[in-house]
Amino acid sequence: MRSVLLVDNGSSRPDSTLNLRRLAARLAEQIGEPVRPVSLLHADRVAAERLDGQPAEILAPTLRHLVSEGRRDLRLLPLFFGPSRALTQFVPELAAQITAEFGPFRLEVAPELCPLPVGEPRLIEILADNLRVAATRAAIAPKRVVLVDHGSPIPEVTAVRRWLALGLARRLGPDVRLEEAVMERRPGPEYDFNGPLLEDLLSRLAEADRETPILLSMLFLSAGRHAGPDGDIAQICARIEARFPPLHIEVSPLVGSHPGLIEILASRLQ
């Protein structure tokens, strides 16, 4: 019998691990078999009492435990939008180490959430639906939208956001201006492909027009350091609104909160 592991990058914020567990439980119900929520790194920094008394599981010790107990048919389901180094380097290197320690085992890595060049149209629908929720909540018409993600120094990961941005722009129509931004990027022109930092872009948009509201389309799966209720994005929006009254910035729900994500994850296991 295979063991299914739903794997995210991990966060030192408890909400991220709790969301991972929620997704794993809903996915298990959908596919009719157990799904183990596991983080790549970081989540073990969170005290167990902040995680309903259950410590977070980290990938390396979890794999070693499973393989040492004879569980040799493993399926890793990535909770990643694109081909991050976690999937292309860290996981293969870890699998090689465990093979050297315990002998051969099967670790099949399912496709990420938006594998290019095919992409994932259902993610575009999730983003559009989350924007509808935000626009309705704020009673505004979507005219200016910023699709924001974590940011990556890897062009192949940035290409996923670009693919989604193009699809979302088509989905929203010609009356909506869509921009892209990141929360982190490395300095230097060689990383310009990653796009502008969110605070810089919002400042430029606000300087040009402080009357038209801005909708943030959140390309994040869980509430962590950037996307949490008191995270960096909320603080950036508050600063920009304070500098440019009466500008209003409305933040969409996260991709990880949308029920359509479970359908995408389940299809990756077929």
Secondary structure by P-SEA (a helix, b strand, c coil): cbbbbbcccccccaaaaaaaaaaaaaaaaaacbbbbbbbccccccccccccccccccccaaaaaaaaaacccbbbbbbcccccccccccaaaaaaaaaaacccbbbbbbcccccccccccaaaaaaaaaaaaaaaaaacccccbbbbcccccccaaaaaaaaaaaaaaaaaacccbbbbbbbcccccccccccccccaaaaaaaaaaacccbbbbbbccccccccccccccaaaaaaaaaaaacccbbbbbccccccccaaaaaaaaaac
